[in-house]
Amino acid sequence: MKFSYEDHGQVSVLTLSGELTADESDSFRRSCQERFAAGIKDVVLNMEHMTLIDSSGLEQMLWLMEELAEINGQLRLVNPDDTIAKILEITRLDRRFNIHETIESAAKSLR
């Protein structure tokens, strides 16, 4: 998994590429905690280049959403591919996450 971020005030756009699986869970969590330490309150998770997510990856996304809620922040998901969108639908997590087609629409929804 490749992980990059771009901060805009208290909003961080996190871009994930590759797989978010059990092998990457610890590094994902550490990266998110670094963003919290930098004062980030809201996260836009760009999933455009993600190819796979497993149960551990889904757990990390739920953890991120809960951590943000504790600081009155929000999580937005952007552009999951068809496979990941289907996984979110099957697990009914598409009902828990706020999913957008573009980074711009996700960012606007945070205002």
MARBA-3410 file (N, C-alpha, C, O; in Angstrom, 1 decimal):
111
0.8,-1.2,0.0,0.0,0.0,0.0,0.9,1.2,0.0,1.8,1.3,0.8 ~ 0.5,2.2,-0.9,1.2,3.5,-0.8,0.2,4.4,-0.2,-1.0,4.3,-0.4 ~ 0.7,5.4,0.5,-0.1,6.3,1.3,0.5,7.7,1.2,1.7,7.9,1.4 ~ -0.4,8.6,0.8,0.1,10.0,0.7,-1.0,10.9,1.2,-2.2,10.5,1.3 ~ -0.7,12.1,1.6,-1.7,13.0,2.2,-1.4,14.4,1.7,-0.3,14.8,1.4
-2.4,15.2,1.7,-2.4,16.6,1.4,-3.3,17.3,2.4,-4.5,17.1,2.3 ~ -2.7,18.2,3.2,-3.5,18.8,4.2,-4.0,20.2,3.7,-3.3,20.9,3.1 ~ -5.3,20.5,4.1,-5.9,21.8,3.8,-6.5,22.3,5.1,-7.7,22.0,5.3 ~ -5.8,23.0,5.9,-6.3,23.4,7.2,-6.5,22.2,8.1,-5.5,21.4,8.3 ~ -7.7,22.0,8.5,-8.0,20.8,9.4,-8.5,19.6,8.6,-8.9,18.6,9.2
-8.4,19.7,7.3,-8.9,18.6,6.4,-7.7,18.0,5.8,-6.8,18.7,5.2 ~ -7.6,16.6,5.8,-6.5,15.9,5.1,-7.1,15.0,4.1,-8.0,14.3,4.3 ~ -6.6,15.1,2.9,-7.0,14.2,1.8,-5.9,13.1,1.8,-4.8,13.3,1.4 ~ -6.3,11.9,2.2,-5.4,10.8,2.2,-5.7,9.9,1.0,-6.8,9.6,0.7 ~ -4.6,9.7,0.2,-4.8,8.8,-1.0,-4.1,7.5,-0.7,-2.9,7.4,-0.4
-4.9,6.4,-0.9,-4.4,5.1,-0.7,-4.3,4.4,-2.1,-5.2,4.5,-2.9 ~ -3.1,3.8,-2.3,-2.9,3.0,-3.6,-2.6,1.6,-3.2,-1.8,1.4,-2.3 ~ -3.1,0.6,-3.9,-2.8,-0.8,-3.7,-3.8,-1.4,-2.7,-5.0,-1.2,-2.8 ~ -3.3,-2.2,-1.8,-4.2,-3.0,-0.9,-4.2,-2.5,0.5,-3.1,-2.1,1.0 ~ -5.3,-2.5,1.1,-5.4,-2.2,2.6,-5.9,-3.5,3.2,-7.1,-3.8,3.3
-4.9,-4.2,3.7,-5.1,-5.5,4.2,-4.4,-5.6,5.6,-3.9,-4.6,6.1 ~ -4.5,-6.8,6.2,-3.9,-6.9,7.6,-2.5,-6.5,7.6,-2.0,-6.0,8.6 ~ -1.7,-6.8,6.5,-0.3,-6.5,6.5,0.0,-5.0,6.6,1.0,-4.6,7.0 ~ -1.0,-4.2,6.1,-0.8,-2.7,6.1,-1.5,-2.0,7.2,-1.4,-0.8,7.3 ~ -2.3,-2.7,8.0,-3.1,-2.1,9.0,-2.3,-1.2,10.0,-2.8,-0.1,10.3
-1.2,-1.7,10.5,-0.4,-0.9,11.5,0.1,0.4,10.9,0.0,1.4,11.5 ~ 0.6,0.3,9.7,1.2,1.5,9.0,0.0,2.5,8.7,0.2,3.7,8.8 ~ -1.1,2.0,8.3,-2.3,2.9,8.1,-2.7,3.6,9.4,-2.9,4.8,9.4 ~ -2.7,2.9,10.5,-3.1,3.5,11.7,-2.1,4.5,12.2,-2.5,5.6,12.7 ~ -0.8,4.2,12.1,0.2,5.1,12.5,0.1,6.4,11.7,0.3,7.5,12.2
0.0,6.2,10.4,-0.2,7.4,9.5,-1.3,8.3,9.9,-1.2,9.5,9.9 ~ -2.4,7.7,10.2,-3.6,8.4,10.6,-3.4,9.2,12.0,-3.8,10.3,12.1 ~ -2.7,8.5,12.9,-2.4,9.1,14.2,-1.5,10.3,14.0,-1.6,11.3,14.7 ~ -0.5,10.2,13.0,0.3,11.3,12.7,-0.5,12.5,12.2,-0.2,13.7,12.6 ~ -1.5,12.3,11.4,-2.4,13.3,10.9,-3.2,14.0,12.1,-3.3,15.2,12.1
-3.6,13.1,13.1,-4.3,13.7,14.2,-3.4,14.6,15.0,-3.8,15.7,15.5 ~ -2.1,14.1,15.2,-1.2,14.9,15.9,-0.9,16.3,15.3,-0.5,17.2,15.9 ~ -1.0,16.3,13.9,-0.8,17.5,13.2,-2.0,18.5,13.2,-2.0,19.5,12.6 ~ -3.1,18.1,13.9,-4.3,18.9,14.1,-5.4,18.6,13.1,-6.3,19.5,12.9 ~ -5.3,17.5,12.4,-6.4,17.2,11.4,-7.6,16.8,12.1,-7.6,16.1,13.1
-8.8,17.3,11.6,-10.1,17.0,12.2,-10.9,16.2,11.3,-11.7,15.4,11.7 ~ -10.8,16.4,10.0,-11.6,15.8,9.0,-10.7,15.1,8.0,-9.7,15.6,7.6 ~ -11.2,13.9,7.5,-10.4,13.1,6.5,-11.2,12.8,5.3,-12.4,12.3,5.4 ~ -10.7,13.1,4.1,-11.2,12.6,2.8,-10.3,11.5,2.4,-9.1,11.7,2.1 ~ -10.8,10.3,2.3,-10.1,9.1,2.0,-10.3,8.8,0.5,-11.3,8.3,0.1
-9.3,9.1,-0.3,-9.3,8.9,-1.8,-9.0,7.5,-2.0,-7.8,7.0,-1.8 ~ -9.9,6.7,-2.5,-9.8,5.2,-2.7,-9.6,4.9,-4.2,-9.7,3.7,-4.6 ~ -9.5,5.9,-5.0,-9.4,5.7,-6.4,-8.4,4.7,-6.9,-8.7,3.9,-7.9 ~ -7.3,4.6,-6.3,-6.2,3.7,-6.7,-6.1,2.4,-5.8,-5.1,1.7,-5.9 ~ -7.1,2.2,-4.9,-7.1,1.0,-4.1,-7.5,-0.2,-4.9,-8.5,-0.1,-5.7
-6.9,-1.3,-4.8,-7.2,-2.5,-5.6,-7.9,-3.6,-4.7,-8.6,-4.5,-5.2 ~ -7.7,-3.6,-3.4,-8.2,-4.6,-2.5,-8.3,-4.1,-1.1,-7.5,-3.3,-0.6 ~ -9.3,-4.6,-0.4,-9.5,-4.3,1.0,-10.0,-5.6,1.6,-10.9,-6.3,1.1 ~ -9.5,-6.0,2.8,-9.9,-7.2,3.5,-10.6,-6.7,4.8,-10.8,-5.5,5.0 ~ -11.0,-7.7,5.6,-11.8,-7.4,6.8,-10.9,-6.5,7.8,-11.5,-5.6,8.4
-9.6,-6.7,7.8,-8.8,-5.8,8.6,-8.8,-4.4,8.1,-8.8,-3.4,8.9 ~ -8.7,-4.2,6.8,-8.8,-2.9,6.2,-10.1,-2.2,6.5,-10.1,-1.0,6.8 ~ -11.2,-3.0,6.4,-12.5,-2.4,6.8,-12.5,-2.0,8.2,-13.1,-0.9,8.6 ~ -11.9,-2.8,9.1,-11.9,-2.5,10.5,-11.1,-1.2,10.7,-11.4,-0.4,11.6 ~ -10.0,-1.0,10.0,-9.2,0.2,10.1,-10.0,1.5,9.7,-9.9,2.5,10.3
-10.8,1.3,8.6,-11.7,2.4,8.2,-12.7,2.8,9.3,-13.0,3.9,9.5 ~ -13.3,1.8,9.9,-14.2,2.0,11.0,-13.6,2.6,12.1,-14.1,3.5,12.8 ~ -12.3,2.2,12.5,-11.6,2.8,13.6,-11.3,4.3,13.3,-11.5,5.1,14.1 ~ -10.9,4.6,12.0,-10.7,6.0,11.6,-11.9,6.8,11.8,-11.9,7.9,12.3 ~ -13.1,6.3,11.4,-14.3,7.0,11.5,-14.6,7.3,13.0,-15.1,8.4,13.3
-14.4,6.3,13.8,-14.7,6.5,15.3,-13.7,7.5,15.9,-14.1,8.3,16.8 ~ -12.5,7.4,15.6,-11.5,8.3,16.1,-11.8,9.8,15.7,-11.7,10.7,16.5 ~ -12.2,10.0,14.5,-12.6,11.3,14.0,-13.9,11.8,14.7,-13.9,13.0,15.1 ~ -14.8,10.9,15.0,-16.0,11.3,15.7,-15.7,11.7,17.1,-16.4,12.6,17.6 ~ -14.7,11.1,17.7,-14.4,11.6,19.1,-13.8,13.0,19.1,-13.9,13.6,20.2
-13.3,13.5,18.0,-12.8,14.9,18.0,-13.8,15.8,17.2,-13.4,16.8,16.7 ~ -15.0,15.3,17.0,-16.0,16.0,16.2,-15.6,16.2,14.8,-16.0,17.2,14.1 ~ -14.9,15.2,14.3,-14.5,15.2,12.9,-15.3,14.2,12.1,-16.2,13.5,12.6 ~ -15.1,14.2,10.8,-15.8,13.4,9.9,-14.9,12.7,8.9,-13.8,13.2,8.6 ~ -15.4,11.6,8.3,-14.7,10.8,7.3,-15.5,10.8,6.1,-16.7,10.5,6.1
-14.9,11.0,4.9,-15.6,10.9,3.6,-14.7,9.9,2.8,-13.5,10.1,2.7 ~ -15.4,9.0,2.1,-14.7,8.1,1.1,-15.0,8.6,-0.3,-16.0,9.1,-0.6 ~ -13.9,8.5,-1.1,-14.0,9.0,-2.5,-13.7,7.9,-3.5,-12.6,7.3,-3.4 ~ -14.6,7.7,-4.4,-14.4,6.9,-5.6,-13.8,5.5,-5.4,-12.7,5.2,-6.0 ~ -14.4,4.7,-4.6,-13.9,3.3,-4.5,-14.2,2.6,-5.8,-15.2,2.8,-6.5
-13.3,1.7,-6.3,-13.5,1.0,-7.5,-14.7,0.0,-7.3,-15.2,-0.1,-6.2 ~ -15.1,-0.6,-8.4,-16.3,-1.5,-8.4,-16.2,-2.6,-7.4,-17.1,-2.9,-6.7 ~ -15.0,-3.2,-7.3,-14.8,-4.3,-6.4,-14.9,-3.9,-4.9,-15.6,-4.5,-4.2 ~ -14.3,-2.8,-4.6,-14.4,-2.3,-3.2,-15.8,-1.8,-2.9,-16.3,-1.9,-1.8 ~ -16.4,-1.1,-3.9,-17.8,-0.7,-3.7,-18.7,-1.9,-3.4,-19.6,-1.8,-2.6
-18.5,-3.0,-4.1,-19.3,-4.2,-3.9,-19.0,-4.8,-2.5,-20.0,-5.2,-1.8 ~ -17.8,-4.7,-2.1,-17.4,-5.2,-0.7,-18.2,-4.4,0.3,-18.7,-4.9,1.3 ~ -18.1,-3.0,0.1,-18.8,-2.2,1.1,-20.3,-2.4,1.1,-21.0,-2.4,2.1 ~ -20.9,-2.7,-0.1,-22.3,-3.0,-0.2,-22.7,-4.3,0.5,-23.6,-4.4,1.2 ~ -21.9,-5.4,0.2,-22.1,-6.7,0.8,-22.1,-6.7,2.3,-22.9,-7.3,3.0
-21.1,-5.9,2.9,-20.9,-5.8,4.3,-21.9,-4.7,4.9,-21.9,-4.5,6.1 ~ -22.6,-4.1,4.1,-23.5,-3.0,4.4,-22.8,-1.8,5.0,-23.5,-1.0,5.7 ~ -21.5,-1.7,4.8,-20.8,-0.6,5.3,-21.0,0.7,4.4,-20.7,1.8,4.8 ~ -21.6,0.4,3.2,-21.9,1.6,2.4,-23.0,2.5,3.1,-23.1,3.6,2.7 ~ -23.7,1.9,4.0,-24.7,2.7,4.8,-24.0,3.5,5.9,-24.6,4.4,6.4
-22.9,3.1,6.4,-22.2,3.8,7.5,-21.3,4.8,7.0,-21.1,5.9,7.6 ~ -20.7,4.6,5.8,-19.7,5.6,5.3,-20.4,6.5,4.3,-21.4,6.2,3.6 ~ -19.9,7.8,4.3,-20.4,8.8,3.4,-19.5,8.7,2.1,-18.3,9.1,2.2 ~ -20.0,8.2,1.0,-19.2,8.0,-0.2,-19.5,9.0,-1.3,-20.7,9.3,-1.6 ~ -18.5,9.5,-1.9,-18.6,10.6,-2.9,-17.8,10.1,-4.2,-16.9,9.3,-4.1
-18.2,10.7,-5.3,-17.6,10.4,-6.5,-16.3,11.3,-6.7,-15.4,10.8,-7.4 ~ -16.2,12.4,-6.2,-15.1,13.3,-6.3,-14.6,13.8,-5.0,-15.3,13.9,-4.0 ~ -13.3,14.2,-5.0,-12.7,14.8,-3.8,-13.4,16.1,-3.5,-13.7,16.5,-2.3 ~ -13.7,16.9,-4.5,-14.4,18.2,-4.4,-15.7,18.1,-3.7,-16.0,18.8,-2.8 ~ -16.6,17.1,-4.1,-17.9,17.0,-3.5,-17.7,16.5,-2.0,-18.5,16.9,-1.2
-16.7,15.6,-1.8,-16.5,15.2,-0.4,-16.1,16.3,0.5,-16.5,16.5,1.6 ~ -15.2,17.1,0.0,-14.7,18.3,0.8,-15.8,19.3,1.0,-15.9,19.8,2.1 ~ -16.7,19.5,0.0,-17.8,20.5,0.2,-18.8,20.0,1.3,-19.4,20.7,2.0 ~ -18.9,18.6,1.3,-19.9,18.1,2.3,-19.4,18.2,3.7,-20.2,18.1,4.7 ~ -18.1,18.6,3.9,-17.6,18.7,5.3,-17.9,20.1,5.8,-17.7,20.4,7.0
-18.3,21.0,5.0,-18.5,22.4,5.5,-19.8,22.6,6.2,-20.2,23.6,6.6
END
